[in-house]
Amino acid sequence: MKSPLLSLPGAVPAEGADDGVAAHYGDLFREQRTLADGSGLVDLSHRGVITVTGGDRLTWLHLLLTQHMTDLPAGRSTDALILSANGHIEHVIALVDDGETVWMHVEPGTQGALVDYLESMKFFYRVEVADRTEDFAVVYLPAGSIAEVPAGVVVRETPYGRDLFLPRHDLAAYAAEHGPAAGILAYEALRVEGHRPRLGFETDHRTIPHELGLIGSAVHLQKGCYRGQETVARVQNLGKPPRRLVFLHLDGSEVHLPGPGTPIRLASDGAEGRKLGFVTSSARHHELGPIALALVKRNVPVDAELMAGDTAAAQETVVEP
């Protein structure tokens, strides 16, 4: 499903996980500055949209998600996870309840698996689950934006901006009125700057919430049982997740960014040193220069100088060891 905004002047299609929307519209740094100033918008119409309706929707989701849902006020946004039985992250969900419906958006291409899982867990609860990706497009407005939200459009408020669940047929007209549009690369640079992990980038098959600093924001520790809770409780009590998320300032003299999967080593050990982690996301930031997120082993000293492949990297702590 390709976005109509790919027909805008200068649009360059994104690849990989963000296929279907624009990587940029010809000027990456200008697009970043526009967003940082609270203007423009980002086309996230490739993300999956799911709704849950019915009188039991909040109590039912409370049993499945890592977040406390039973008392979620109408209009309050939150994040939640679905974990495996071993506590590994399977889905990251951005959601809001409008008083009648829980609206969710998820990583592109994951909505089918999530709908199948939710359908398998309905049992006798009064809930209806629907994949609304063909009908609704997610549009991001940066923090400080004064862009008008059309009547009836559901909004997810966050500290870093607003997500609109816009009828897909209104996307082109809305962008024309409230642009300029910024590409996904500008959005990703600000995400990396904000230390915000992303499913499939900062996660792999064994990632647990503590490694990414998701306790509190997406995992509520004072609620009943959910799948994977035993792992969350054990790690919380022992305080020893095997890995931790770090933010990296990369050497700006390098031409190429170290991509996801690039090994992290101690600078003192050189290129033949022991692998201590790997880059998960990297970006070129309009003010900070080249930056990245990485997962490293818990016992890597917080003041250690690192190498991301052949690129020198100074770390900032995101998750305490």
N, C-alpha and C positions, 0 to 999 in steps of 0.2 A: 504494500500500500504506500505509494509515493505521495509525498506532500505536494499540494499545489504551489507552495512557496518555493519549490525548486525551479519554478519558471521565472522567479524574480531576477533582475539583472545582476550578473556577477555570481550567481549561486553555483557553488561547487558541491556536488553530492558527497555526503559522508559515506564511510565504508564500515564494514564489520558490524558491531553491535548497534551502531547508529544509522545503518542503511535506511534510506527512505526520507531523511531530512537533510538539510544543508550543513556541511562542515563549516562553511563560512560564505560570506557574500563579497569577498574581494579584499577585505581589510581586517584581519584578525584583531589587531590591537585597538583599532578604532571601535570595533564591535564590543570588545571587553570594556573599554572606557565608557561607552554608552551605557552598558549595564551597570557598571560601578557607580555611575552618576544617577541611577534610578530611572533611566529612560529605556525605550525600546522593549522588545519581547524576544522570547526564544520559542521556536517551534519544536515542541516535544510530542508531535502527533504520532510518532512511531511507538510510543509507550502504550502498554496494554491498559484498558479501562474495564473495571469489573464493578458491578453493583450488587448489593445484598439488601433485599427488602423483607418485610414481614415483622410481626410483633415481637418475635424472639431474636431478632438479628444481633442485638448487643450482647445478650446473655449467652447466645450460641457462640459468637466470635470470641467471647471471653474465655471459653473453654479451649479454643484452638490456637489463639495468638499469644504472644509473649507480653502483650500490653493489657492493662486493666481497661476493660471495655464497658462493664455494666453501668457505670455512672457517667459515661462520656456525654457531656452536654452537647446539644445541637449546635453546630457551627465550630466546635473545638476540633482542631486538627491534631493528629498524632502519627507516629510511625510504629510499626509492629513487624515482628518476624514470625515465620513458621520454621520450626526446627525439625530435624530428624530425631529419631528415637535416641540417638547418641549425642544430641545437642548441637549438631552442625547446622549452619544456616542454609535453608533451602529457598526461602522467599523473603524479600524485603518489600514491605507494603507501606505506601504513603496513603493515608486515608482521612476522611472527614465524614461525619454524620450530619445530614441536613434536617434531622427530625423525623424523617420518614424512610430515608435510604442511606446506607453506608456506601460512599463512593471511594474507590481505590484506584490508584495507578501503580503499575509495576513495570519491571524491565521489559523491553521489547521482546516478544516471542515467548514470554513465560506465562502469559495469561491463560493459555489452554491448559497447561499442567496444573495451575492453581485452581482453575474452575473445576477440573476433574477431581482434585483433592477435596475441595469444599463440598462438591456434590456427594462424594462418598461418605461425608460425615454429617449429613443432614438428619438422618434417622427420623425421629418424630417431631423435630422442631419446626415451627412455623416460619420458614425462611425460603426465599427464592434467590438463586444466584444466577447472574446473567453476564455474559461477555458483551460489553458495549463498545468495543474498540472500533467497530465499523461506523458507529453513530457519533462518537464523541472524540475530540482531539484535546490533548493536554497542551496548554499554552502557559509559559512562565513569564510573569511580570516581576522585575527585580524589586528589591526593597526600596521604598521611597517613590515608587511609580504612582503617578496620579491618573493613569489610564482608566477610563470608565469601564466598568464591568456591566455587560448587558443584563437586563432584568431576567431573573430566573436561572441565571448561570451559577452553578455551584462553585464556590471558591474554597481553596485550602490555604489558610494563612500559615506562614512559617516565619521564623526570624530572618530568613534570607530572601523572602519574596512571597509571591502568591502563585498558586497553580490554579488555572481555570479549566473546568471541564466544559469546553465549548462545543456546541453542536458542530460536527465536522464540516457541514456544508457552509458554515459561517466563517471558517478559518481564513480564507483569502481576503474577504471583505474586512474582517477585524484587523488583520495584519496591515492592510492598506491604510486603515484609519489610525491605528495606534502604534505603528512601527517607529523607527526602522527595525527590521528583523536582524537579530544577531544569530550566528551559527552555533552549532553544538560545541565547536572547539572553544569558543569564548565562554560558554556556559561551563564546560569542563575545567577550564583554567580557574574559574572562580570557585568551582567545587573543590578542586585540589587545594587551592588557597585556604578554603574553609575547613579543610580536614574532614570532608564528608565522604565516608566510604560508599562504594557502589557495588551492588551484586554483580558477580562475574568479573570484576576488576580487583577489588580488595578482598574478594572471597574466592576460596577454592573448595574442594570437596570435604575439607576438614576444619574449616573456619568456625570458631565459636564466638559468641557475642562479645566476650570480655576482650578479645584480641583487638577489636575495632573500636572499643570505647562506647558500645551501644547500651550498656547498662544504664538505666534511667531514661534515656531518650527513646529507646525502642523495647526495652525489657523492664517490666515492673517486678520488683522483688517481693512485693506484698500482695500476692494473689494466689488463687488456687492452682491446681495441677494443670499442666499442659505438656504436650509431648516435648521431651528434651529437658524438662525442668530439673531433673536430677543432676545433669551435667552443669547447668547454670548454678545450682545451689552448691555443688561440690567445689567448683572453681571459685565461687564467691567466698566460701568459707576458708579455703586454703590460700587464696590470693595468688595463685601461680598459673596463669594462662601460659601456654608454651611459646606464644609469639606476641608481638606488640606492634601496633601501627606507629610509624614515624613519618614526619614531614621532612623533606630534603630540599635544601638549597643547592642547586647543581652549579658546577663550574660553567660560567657563561661563555668561556672561550671555545667550548666544543661546538662543532657545527651540528652534530646530530644529537637528538634527545635519546637517552637510554629508554627503550621501550619496555612494556610489561614483560616480566620474566627475566629481565637483566639481573644477573647475580649481584648481591651486595657482599662486600668483603671489607675487612679492616684495611685502611690505607697503609698502615705499617706493615701489613703482610704482603702487599703487592698483588699482582694479577694471579699468582699461583696460590694465594692464601685460601683458607677454608671458607666456603660459602656460608654466610650467616643469614641470608634472607634474599629477597628479590623485590624489584620494582613492581608496583601494581598499576600505577597511573603516572603519566608525566605530561607536562604542558609548558608552553611558553607564556609567561604572564607579562602584562603590559608594564608593570612596575617592578616586580620581583625577579624578572628574568626567568630562566629555566628552573622549574620546580617539579617535585614528584612526591608521591606517597609510596611507602614500601612497608612490607612486613619483615621484621627481623626477629631473631631469637630473643627471648625475654632477657637473657643474661648479657646481651650486648651493652657495654657501658653507655650511659646516656650522653657522655661527652666525647665519645670516640669519633675520630675522623674516619669517614667511610669512603669507599669507592663503589660507584654504580657502574659496573663494567669497567671502562677506562676513564670514567668521569668522576672527578673529585666531588664529594657530597658532604655537606655539613648538616647534621640532623637537629631537628626540634622534636621534643617529646610530645606525642599525642596521647599515648597510653602509658601510664607509669609502669615501670617494671615490677 
